[in-house]
Amino acid sequence: MTNGELESAIRRALNIFDDWVEVTGFVTKHTSYYYEFQSLIEDAVHCGAQQATGDFKKLESERTDD
């Protein structure tokens, strides 16, 4: 998977999320919760890409300062 393909997948997922937000009104756009949800969606796309390619790496959100 190329970086462009990954970015395209992320953009698609975020567009689906934005459509859902427009329909449901569940979260207000451009608020901290909205950006947190976007971050979770991006992580999910990265997880899917890693699974598809077999290239597993810890995401930034999984890292701890232990």
N, C-alpha and C positions, 0 to 999 in steps of 0.2 A: 504494500500500500504506500503510495507516495504521500508527501506532506499535503499536496493539493487535494488529493482524494479525501484525506482525513479532514482537512478544513472544510471541504464541501459537505461531508457527512455531519460535521458539527453545525454548520450553517443550516442544513436541512432540519436537524433536530431542534435547533433554536427557533426556526420558523414555525415548526409544528407547535412548539410550546407557546409562541406568541399568538398563534391562531386560537389555541385553547384558552389562553388568558383573555383574549377578546370576547370569546363566547361565554366563558364562565364568570369572569370578573373576580376569580378566586384571589388573585393577588394584584396589587396596584403596580403598574409598570414603573420602573426606575426607582424602586424602593430597595431597601437592604434585602428583604425577603425575595424579591424578584431576582436580584443578582445572585443570591444564594442558590435559588432554584436553577438558574442558568449554569452555575458552577457544577452543580450535581449532574446536570444533563451532559455537560462537556466531559466530566469524568466517566459517565456511563458510555458515551461514544468511544472514549479512549479504551475502556474495558472491552467493549465489543471488538474494536479494531485489534487489540492485543490478542483476544481469543481467536479471531479469524486468521491472524498471521502467525500465531504461536510465539510472538515476541513479548514476553511478559516482563514488565518493569513496574516497580512501585510508582504510584502516582504521587504527586506532591501532597495531596490530601491524606495519603496513607502513611507518610513519613512522620516519625516522632523524633524528638531530640533526646532520646535515651543514650 
